[in-house]
C-alpha cells in the first residue's frame, strides 16, 4: 500500500516539475522562435539600409537641387492614359524630355546613371504634387526602377487642376487666322500654382498675366 502511494506521489511530482530535458526543449523552442523573428525582421533591413544610405543620398541630392532651382514646363501631352510626356526648360537654358510611365525616363545624363534627377522630381513634385517623402514611392524609383498601376493612379490623380493646354506660339500660327478671345479668367485660389513654373501663383512682387485665348488661367508674367 505504501509503495503504491509513493509511486503515485513520484508520478505526480514528475507531472508538476518538468525534467531538465524538458527545460532544454523549451529553451531550444524559444531560441528558434527568437531566431525566426529576428531573421524575418532582418529580411526587410537590407532594402531599408540601401535606401537610407547611398541611394537615399542620391535621391535627396536630386531633391535638394530641384527645390533650389527654377524649371519651366514648355510643352506636355498624355500620349496614353498611363503615360505623361513633358519638355522642361531649365534655369541654364537647357531642355529635357521627361516621361512618367511604367518605365520613366529623362533625357539628362544623371537620370541614366541613377534613375533619378532634378528634372524628373520637378515633374513629380511641382506638376503632380506627389509626396516625395513616401517610402513606397522611393522604393519604386530607386529599387524597383518602375511604377505600378497603383503608383501611376496616385501620381496622375491631381493633374487636372494644375495642367492646362499648351497654346502654340503666335509666330507659328497663320496670321490670317485670328484666335477668339474667351475673356473668362478662372478664379484664383491660394493653393493654385503657375502652370509654367509650378510655383505658388500668389507671390509678392510677381505680376500675373492671363491666357484669354485658351484656358483662362493666370500665370507669372516673367
C-alpha positions in Angstrom: 0.0 0.0 0.0 2.7 2.4 1.0 4.7 1.6 -2.2 1.6 2.3 -4.3 1.3 5.7 -2.6 4.9 6.5 -3.1 4.6 5.6 -6.8 1.6 7.9 -7.2 3.5 10.7 -5.5 6.5 10.2 -7.7 4.3 10.3 -10.8 2.6 13.4 -9.5 5.9 15.1 -9.0 7.1 14.2 -12.5 4.0 15.9 -13.9 4.3 19.0 -11.9 8.0 19.6 -12.3 9.5 19.3 -15.8 12.8 17.5 -16.2 15.9 19.2 -17.3 15.5 17.7 -20.7 12.1 19.4 -21.0 13.7 22.7 -19.9 16.2 22.2 -22.7 13.5 21.6 -25.2 11.6 24.7 -24.2 14.7 26.7 -24.3 15.5 25.4 -27.8 12.0 26.2 -29.0 12.2 29.7 -27.6 15.6 30.2 -29.2 14.3 29.1 -32.5 11.2 31.4 -32.3 13.5 34.3 -31.5 15.9 33.5 -34.3 13.0 33.2 -36.7 11.6 36.5 -35.6 14.9 38.2 -35.8 15.7 36.7 -39.2 12.3 37.8 -40.5 13.0 41.4 -39.3 16.4 41.2 -40.8 14.9 40.2 -44.1 13.4 43.7 -44.6 16.5 45.5 -43.3 18.7 45.4 -46.4 16.2 47.3 -48.5 15.9 50.0 -45.8 19.6 50.1 -45.4 20.1 50.5 -49.2 17.6 53.4 -49.3 18.9 55.0 -46.2 22.5 55.1 -47.5 23.8 55.5 -51.0 20.6 55.5 -53.0 18.8 57.7 -50.4 21.7 60.2 -50.6 21.4 60.3 -54.4 17.6 60.8 -54.1 17.9 63.6 -51.5 20.6 65.4 -53.5 18.4 65.5 -56.6 15.5 66.7 -54.5 17.6 69.4 -53.0 18.7 70.6 -56.4 15.1 70.6 -57.6 13.9 72.7 -54.7 16.6 75.4 -55.1 16.3 75.9 -58.9 13.7 77.1 -61.4 12.2 74.9 -64.1 9.5 75.6 -66.7 7.1 73.3 -68.4 7.0 74.4 -72.0 5.1 71.5 -73.5 3.3 68.4 -72.4 0.9 65.7 -73.5 -0.6 62.4 -72.4 0.4 60.1 -75.3 -1.5 57.4 -73.4 -3.7 57.3 -70.4 -0.8 55.9 -68.4 2.0 57.9 -69.9 2.9 61.6 -69.5 5.5 63.3 -71.7 6.8 66.8 -70.8 9.5 69.1 -72.0 11.3 71.1 -69.3 13.2 74.3 -69.9 15.8 74.8 -67.2 17.3 77.9 -65.5 20.5 77.5 -67.6 18.6 77.3 -70.9 18.7 73.5 -71.4 15.8 71.5 -72.5 15.0 67.9 -71.4 12.2 65.5 -72.1 10.7 63.6 -69.2 8.4 60.6 -69.4 6.3 59.4 -66.5 5.0 55.9 -67.1 5.7 52.3 -66.0 9.3 52.9 -67.2 10.0 56.5 -66.6 12.9 58.5 -68.1 14.6 61.8 -68.5 17.0 62.7 -71.4 19.6 64.0 -69.0 22.8 62.0 -68.1 22.0 62.0 -64.3 18.8 60.0 -64.8 20.6 57.5 -67.0 23.1 56.9 -64.2 20.9 57.0 -61.1 17.3 56.6 -62.3 16.5 59.9 -60.7 17.3 63.5 -61.4 16.1 67.0 -60.5 14.0 67.3 -63.7 12.2 64.1 -63.0 11.5 65.1 -59.4 10.3 68.5 -60.6 7.6 66.8 -62.7 6.5 64.6 -59.8 6.6 67.3 -57.1 5.7 70.5 -58.8 3.4 69.3 -61.6 1.7 66.3 -59.9 2.1 67.4 -56.3 3.5 63.9 -55.3 4.8 63.3 -51.7 8.4 62.6 -52.4 8.9 61.5 -48.8 6.8 58.4 -49.4 8.9 55.3 -48.7 6.9 53.3 -51.2 7.5 55.8 -53.9 11.2 56.0 -53.3 11.3 52.2 -53.3 9.6 52.2 -56.7 12.0 54.7 -58.1 15.3 53.7 -56.6 15.0 49.9 -56.1 12.4 48.5 -58.5 13.0 51.3 -61.1 9.5 51.1 -62.4 6.0 52.3 -61.4 3.0 50.1 -60.9 -0.7 50.8 -61.9 -1.3 52.0 -58.3 1.7 54.3 -58.5 0.5 55.9 -61.7 -3.0 56.3 -60.5 -1.6 58.1 -57.4 0.7 60.3 -59.5 -1.9 61.3 -62.1 -4.9 61.9 -59.8 -4.2 65.6 -59.2 -3.1 66.7 -62.7 -6.3 68.2 -63.9 -6.2 71.2 -61.6 -2.5 72.0 -62.3 -2.1 71.4 -66.0 -3.5 73.5 -68.8 -3.5 73.1 -72.6 -0.3 74.4 -74.2 -1.1 77.0 -76.9 1.4 77.2 -79.8 3.3 80.5 -80.1 1.6 83.2 -82.2 4.6 83.1 -84.6 3.6 79.6 -85.5 0.0 80.4 -86.2 -1.4 81.5 -89.5 -1.5 85.3 -89.3 -4.8 85.3 -91.2 -6.3 83.1 -88.5 -7.5 85.0 -85.5 -7.8 83.3 -82.2 -11.1 84.1 -80.4 -10.8 85.7 -77.0 -12.7 83.9 -74.3 -12.4 86.7 -71.7 -13.1 84.1 -69.0 -10.4 84.3 -66.4 -10.6 81.4 -63.9 -10.8 82.2 -60.2 -7.5 82.2 -58.3 -7.1 80.2 -55.1 -4.3 80.4 -52.6 -3.4 76.8 -53.4 -3.1 77.5 -57.2 0.3 77.3 -58.9 1.7 78.9 -62.0 1.1 76.4 -64.9 4.5 77.2 -66.3 7.0 77.2 -63.4 4.6 75.5 -60.9 5.5 77.7 -58.0 2.9 79.3 -55.8 0.8 81.6 -58.0 0.1 84.3 -55.4 3.6 85.6 -54.6 4.7 89.0 -53.5 6.2 91.2 -56.3 5.2 88.7 -59.0 2.8 90.1 -61.6 0.2 87.9 -63.2 -1.0 87.6 -66.8 -4.0 85.7 -68.0 -4.4 83.4 -71.0 -7.6 84.7 -72.7 -7.2 82.6 -75.8 -7.4 79.1 -74.4 -7.6 78.1 -70.8 -8.3 81.3 -68.9 -5.7 80.5 -66.3 -3.3 83.1 -64.8 0.5 82.7 -64.7 3.5 84.7 -63.7 4.5 87.4 -66.2 8.2 86.6 -66.0 
